[in-house]
Amino acid sequence: MQKSLSKNAFYKAVLNVFNLIVPLLVNPYIMNVLDVELYGAYNRVYAEFTVFLTLGAFGIYNYGVREISQVRSHPDKVNRLFTSLFVIGVLANVVVGIIYVIYFSMVSSGIDFYIYAIMMIQLVGNMFYIEFINEAAENYRFITVKTILIRIGYLVSIFLFVRKPTDILPYTAVVCLTVFLNNFVSFVYLKRSLHFVWKHVSIVRHLVPLIIALILANVEILYGQLDKLMIGRYLGDVEVSYYVIPTTLIGMISTVPLSLVSVAIPRLSTMIGEGDRDGYVSVLNQTRDVFFAMLTPMCLGVVILAPEIMQIYGGDNYAGCWPVLVIAALIRLFGFGNQSIVMNLMMYINGLEKKMVWLLGLFGFVNLGMNVVLIWTGLFTTETALFTTGIATILFSVVAFRYTVKVLHLPIKMISSSQVKYLLVSVLFIPVGIVMKMLPGGAIVHAVLTMIPCILLYGLALYYWQDDLLVLILKKCKLERFLPKQTKK
């Protein structure tokens, strides 16, 4: 029986809200406890380690979700595919792990060496990363409960073991062990119903599409990951933190609307596999509109409250990087938001990954070129590095969307009338914020006084339009009586 898309979105949203709350509790504590230089070194090392982690993942996750979604009603095919992808994952992580050890043994010393070494735990955990099975089977209830319990353990461990400015190694260990445990628990859970079918292991057949998926994952390094590496090289470790903290924060906030994209992938993949074109277009349009109905007010709200947010979240050490948060929020709305829809819900699941890789690579090198020009002209800063990434992302989104619509003959506009309405209402947050900041009070007071009228304003607008997002929320909360009669039907 096909699971409810709205229930899947609910579980995914609950998980993402929880994953947002935990960092909001932990990160301010971490940023105020740990030494600024040591935390900067951690962020720099992690930026480099992410490259190896991506190589070890070998594109298996996205490929696995797509492929298993299309055969999930055939257990024998699922077992064969699972076995093949698991073997490939183990081999990829072993090879990458050896290269990683050689690399950090040559380039690091002192505390850096131990940070690099501890992160090996995540590469081991990568071998057991078969969460794509749960995603394809839409087991979002299990994913949510499991992750919440493990994240609670992470929260407790942080406060128990990270107590001094020099506790960067315990912090690294807690982060890596949490990732390992999350992957391993899913592996044990799924192995109850999955079986290794060694006689039918197929590696060569999957290599080409996996290499494409791998290239896709690595091409994205030419965007945000490239910024971190270049900032660490030319501006120093502390500036890496000034980049990472705001961009990570806006990324956490946007996980709630992104849950819609994640849960829609298996459903849309199934529709494509069954040839249900009309159903695909309908779900795609609805998913995109609800996605931007949530993302737009979130991002513009962050723009208005960026100084207050960084003061509350980062404390005095990181309050000054609020301009980076403003740029990151705008890029998330106009760049990465559209990119997520085009890449995940349009190109990849329709088999256009080769073209997607080519376009990502093209505009990734555009981003690299702009950064080089900034360095050459002496204008390279944390803010300008992020700004060029935003330009490259927007260019990719526009070109990729136009190409996909043309090739697939999709009756979809890049900007819907609903998206325009969400933006126009959210822009009204600006005068509201200006007025509220004139009132006496600190960062928390100004944030609360701004958020309340903005939420009311946006909610009234959604009610007036009878918007799908509000209808969905009211129905899930058993408040249908507040809906207009024509909507109830």
VONU-969773 format. One record per residue (C-alpha): residue in one letter; z negated, y negated, x. Coordinates in steps of 0.001 Angstrom, whole numbers, padded with zeros to 6 digits, always signed. Example, Ala and Ser with C-alpha at 12.3 -4.5 7.8 and 13.67 -1.06 7.14 Angstrom:
A-007800+004500+012300
S-007140+001060+013670
//
This chain:
M+000000+000000+000000
Q+000946-003407+001335
K-002088-005545+002020
S-002536-008974+000501
L-001063-011682+002696
S-003643-014152+001398
K-006508-011750+002244
N-005060-011246+005705
A-004875-015005+006136
F-008458-015293+004889
Y-009809-012783+007428
K-007749-014376+010184
A-008969-017844+009199
V-012601-016659+009136
L-012143-015214+012607
N-010496-018345+013937
V-013181-020573+012415
F-015803-018424+014114
N-013853-018544+017367
L-013861-022315+016985
I-017596-022566+016298
V-018627-020444+019295
P-016854-022616+021919
L-018161-025731+020177
L-021648-024352+020780
V-021046-022920+024245
N-018642-025300+025984
P-020735-028492+025753
Y-023622-026473+027171
I-021445-025062+029973
M-019965-028453+030845
N-023403-030024+031111
V-025066-027157+032985
L-022446-026133+035524
D-021614-028261+038539
V-018458-030312+037875
E-016782-029187+041117
L-017593-025513+040533
Y-016333-025657+036951
G-013188-027337+038220
A-012722-024527+040750
Y-013120-021970+037951
N-010457-023685+035840
R-008070-023853+038802
V-008578-020175+039669
Y-008209-019152+036039
A-004952-021112+035794
E-003589-019059+038693
F-005057-015792+037400
T-003385-016337+034025
V-000018-015888+035719
F-001017-012392+036881
L-002635-011578+033520
T+000630-012476+031793
L+002606-010279+034176
G+000234-007379+033557
A+000543-007791+029795
F+004309-007288+030310
G+005180-008755+026915
I+003833-005622+025226
Y+001787-007406+022571
N+004568-009359+020841
Y+007047-006546+021290
G+004555-004017+019943
V+003768-006064+016817
R+007439-006389+015986
E+008408-002777+016673
I+005416-001062+015065
S+005621-003328+011998
Q+009048-001874+011337
V+007952+001790+011597
R+004312+001612+010494
S+004958+003880+007488
H+006009+006701+009873
P+002933+007974+011828
D+004979+010119+014212
K+007098+007154+015273
V+003985+004996+015650
N+002342+007585+017927
R+005432+007895+020115
L+005777+004135+020414
F+002054+003691+021084
T+002102+006313+023864
S+005116+004791+025549
L+003767+001237+025437
F+000321+002350+026637
V+001790+004114+029674
I+003947+001101+030493
G+000901-001176+030133
V-001200+000910+032525
L+001561+001021+035139
A+002240-002723+034846
N-001425-003664+035253
V-001943-001337+038216
V+001036-002830+040060
V+000063-006407+039208
G-003572-005667+040110
I-002585-004565+043617
I-000462-007693+044115
Y-003291-009864+042744
V-005847-008413+045194
I-003495-009042+048125
Y-002861-012588+046908
F-006437-013757+046457
S-007561-012002+049650
M-005100-014198+051554
V-005642-017563+049820
S-009358-017665+048988
S-012746-017739+050645
G-016334-018477+049715
I-017093-018893+046016
D-013393-018934+045115
F-013014-015385+046459
Y-015715-014042+044164
I-014304-015858+041117
Y-010899-014302+041811
A-012491-010861+042302
I-014539-010906+039083
M-011450-011759+037075
M-010080-008334+037999
I-012181-007091+035072
Q-009712-008701+032691
L-006779-006917+034332
V-008552-003603+033758
G-009195-004632+030151
N-005491-005437+029849
M-004750-001715+030080
F-006621-001133+026818
Y-005125-004121+025018
I-003491-002397+022057
E-004586-004911+019421
F-000927-005179+018459
I-001448-001910+016520
N-004108-003576+014377
E-001917-006630+013895
A+001086-004552+012869
A-001043-002484+010473
E-002642-005713+009172
N-006180-004452+009946
Y-007534-007988+009941
R-010884-007034+008434
F-011676-004806+011423
I-010375-007374+013902
T-012546-010054+012323
V-015800-008045+012176
K-015348-006594+015664
T-014532-009898+017315
I-017360-011762+015588
L-019937-009211+016785
I-018637-009299+020353
R-018494-013089+020369
I-022112-013218+019221
G-022954-011082+022245
Y-020973-013503+024400
L-022887-016449+022954
V-026266-014867+023642
S-025220-013817+027165
I-024118-017326+028099
F-027495-018809+027232
L-029316-015945+028971
F-027404-015806+032251
V-025958-019290+032778
R-028961-021506+033410
K-028282-023420+036661
P-025471-025661+038026
T-024566-022913+040510
D-024229-020116+037919
I-020438-020103+037984
L-020259-016400+038914
P-022472-015217+036019
Y-020352-017391+033720
T-017139-015827+035040
A-018595-012336+034637
V-019683-012942+031031
V-016232-014293+030089
C-014391-011374+031707
L-016698-008664+030349
T-016324-010106+026853
V-012538-009815+027105
F-012818-006253+028427
L-015225-005173+025677
N-013069-006724+022952
N-010037-004747+024139
F-011884-001487+024759
V-013610-001395+021352
S-010243-001805+019623
F-008827+000989+021770
V-011644+003377+020800
Y-011301+002428+017112
L-007545+002944+017023
K-007664+006227+018941
R-009338+007801+015922
S-006013+007686+014098
L-003532+007466+016987
H-002537+010309+019259
F-000848+010449+022628
V+002498+012223+022390
W+003275+012888+026039
K+006391+014974+025418
H+008143+012033+023835
V+007136+009263+026248
S+010027+006830+026598
I+009765+004166+029265
V+013318+003263+030204
R+014363+002543+026606
H+011693-000137+026238
L+012093-001757+029646
V+014905-004190+028814
P+013283-005667+025663
L+009902-005724+027421
I+011354-007495+030428
I+012827-010049+028042
A+009409-010437+026408
L+007853-010717+029872
I+010317-013408+030873
L+009547-015159+027621
A+005828-015145+028361
N+006379-016319+031928
V+008888-018981+030979
E+006109-020614+028962
I+004265-021028+032269
L+006781-023797+032944
Y+004939-025818+030294
G+001119-026102+030147
Q+000410-023611+032905
L+002722-025496+035264
D+000804-028693+034557
K-002496-027088+035550
L-001113-025714+038799
M+000494-029029+039785
I-002559-031063+038789
G-004757-028791+040915
R-002371-029199+043847
Y-001850-032970+043674
L-004845-034389+041777
G-007726-031995+042510
D-009941-029450+040739
V-011856-031969+038626
E-008618-033298+037113
V-007736-029735+036144
S-010863-029723+033981
Y-009877-033109+032513
Y-006621-031450+031455
V-007994-028062+030406
I-010947-029216+028288
P-009040-031480+025823
T-006017-029173+025568
T-008269-026155+025041
L-010226-028048+022408
I-007152-028980+020375
G-005926-025423+020817
M-009185-024095+019345
I-008974-026473+016405
S-005416-025415+015645
T-006288-021709+015630
V-007182-021957+011952
P-003673-022930+010765
L-002151-020701+013438
S-003811-017746+011703
L-001114-018103+009038
V+001616-017663+011627
S-000073-014581+013084
V-000582-012765+009794
A+002919-013608+008577
I+004650-011954+011550
P+004150-008321+010444
R+005069-009137+006828
L+008207-011042+007786
S+009166-008320+010279
T+008899-005735+007507
M+011057-007861+005168
I+013709-008185+007872
G+013616-004436+008469
E+014082-003817+004719
G+016867-006402+004428
D+014880-008599+002024
R+016470-011920+003000
D+015303-013872-000046
G+011732-012692+000405
Y+011861-013621+004089
V+013060-017178+003394
S+010484-017655+000628
V+007508-016471+002714
L+008751-018409+005758
N+008968-021680+003814
Q+005590-021194+002169
T+003907-020228+005449
R+005353-023238+007252
D+004304-025724+004553
V+000742-024403+004326
F+000579-024342+008136
F+001442-028038+008374
A-000754-028879+005390
M-003696-027833+007590
L-002418-028835+011023
T-001348-032421+010188
P-004717-033828+009039
M-006524-031927+011784
C-004390-033411+014552
L-004379-036981+013236
G-008103-036747+012598
V-008570-035794+016250
V-006409-038744+017323
I-008636-041166+015388
L-011912-039632+016599
A-010883-038675+020156
P-013486-040887+021953
E-016277-039646+019694
I-015177-036017+019962
M-015120-036040+023759
Q-018479-037804+023912
I-020042-035177+021636
Y-018185-032195+023076
G-017947-033037+026771
G-020900-035335+027330
D-020879-038108+029894
N-019095-035945+032506
Y-015928-035598+030407
A-016084-038425+027837
G-013494-040409+029786
C-010704-037877+029226
W-010322-038747+025532
P-006787-040182+026094
V-005699-036668+027124
L-007092-035392+023823
V-005038-037962+021898
I-001827-036892+023644
A-002698-033216+023209
A-003268-033651+019463
L+000049-035436+018949
I+001897-032818+020978
R+000216-030040+019019
L+001490-031566+015772
F+005015-032620+016723
G+005726-030148+019516
F+003762-026918+019652
G+003391-026709+015854
N+007142-026540+015311
Q+007540-024391+018399
S+005136-021793+016966
I+007130-021528+013749
V+010534-021369+015432
M+009542-018904+018133
N+007326-016506+016198
L+008638-016568+012643
M+012324-017260+013185
M+013755-016335+016562
Y+011700-013460+017957
I+011382-011331+014835
N+015108-011780+014149
G+016067-010418+017554
L+017041-013765+019084
E+014636-013425+022008
K+017377-013632+024664
K+018491-017037+023436
M+014863-018079+023051
V+014124-017181+026661
W+017165-019138+027810
L+016155-022234+025849
L+012517-022011+026938
G+013630-021699+030540
L+016000-024654+030208
F+013418-027028+028801
G+010714-025582+031029
F+012756-026667+034021
V+013278-030030+032309
N+009486-030317+032235
L+009286-029299+035893
G+011933-031882+036792
M+010070-034649+034973
N+006862-033732+036785
V+008636-033837+040135
V+009996-037295+039310
L+006484-038441+038358
I+005097-037178+041661
W+007919-038813+043611
T+007357-042164+041870
G+003553-041982+042151
L+003140-041868+038354
F+001863-038293+038156
T-001441-038223+036274
T-003161-035842+033901
E-001874-037905+030965
T+001734-038170+032140
A+001860-034461+033015
L+000848-033597+029458
F+003248-036169+028016
T+006257-034622+029774
T+005215-031211+028472
G+005237-032688+024979
I+008751-034065+025429
A+010038-030706+026685
T+008382-028858+023805
I+009843-031174+021155
L+013319-030872+022682
F+013044-027089+022654
S+011874-027043+019022
V+014779-029193+017820
V+017501-027305+019692
A+016064-023846+018963
F+015661-024602+015251
R+019211-025875+014870
Y+020599-022865+016731
T+018580-020335+014707
V+019465-021834+011334
K+023141-021877+012277
V+023251-018302+013581
L+021189-016744+010787
H+022618-019007+008067
L+019138-019874+006834
P+018775-022424+003992
I+015889-024191+005752
K+015388-027796+006823
M+013515-028559+010015
I+011283-031110+008275
S+010456-030382+004650
S+009501-032994+002075
S+006006-031488+002004
Q+005564-032082+005736
V+006519-035737+005273
K+003926-036111+002522
Y+001199-034552+004657
L+002027-036949+007488
L+002108-040072+005319
V-001284-039348+003797
S-002802-038430+007166
V-001600-041713+008703
L-003955-043450+006259
F-006797-041991+008316
I-006112-044700+010913
P-007318-047711+008881
V-010192-045616+007530
G-011284-044796+011065
I-010985-048393+012229
V-013205-049609+009385
M-015826-046901+009849
K-016107-047543+013585
M-017080-051145+012815
L-020288-049864+011266
P-023415-049424+013419
G-024166-045980+014844
G-023288-043603+017638
A-020506-041053+018106
I-021859-038521+015614
V-022442-041150+012905
H-018963-042625+013310
A-017381-039150+013247
V-019166-038162+010032
L-018510-041499+008311
T-014819-041199+009154
M-014377-037565+008207
I-015893-037760+004712
P-013502-040343+003192
C-010528-038850+005046
I-011226-035376+003646
L-011638-036797+000139
L-008428-038805+000467
Y-006439-035807+001653
G-007928-033496-000964
L-007051-035904-003784
A-003487-036156-002487
L-003136-032354-002418
Y-004519-032128-005956
Y-002129-034776-007207
W+000809-032847-005705
Q-000584-029478-006859
D-000028-028360-003279
D+000112-024654-002383
L-002759-024998+000098
L-005171-026428-002464
V-004045-023926-005111
L-004696-021086-002667
I-008164-022403-001765
L-009239-022924-005393
K-008026-019492-006437
K-009823-017781-003571
C-013008-019682-004458
K-012661-018625-008129
L-012204-022235-009179
E-008941-021855-011092
R-010386-023855-013982
F-009864-027007-011938
L-006138-026339-011620
P-003615-027948-013942
K-002373-025533-016643
Q+001118-025196-015209
T-000334-024226-011825
K-002603-021517-013256
K+000390-019612-014448
//
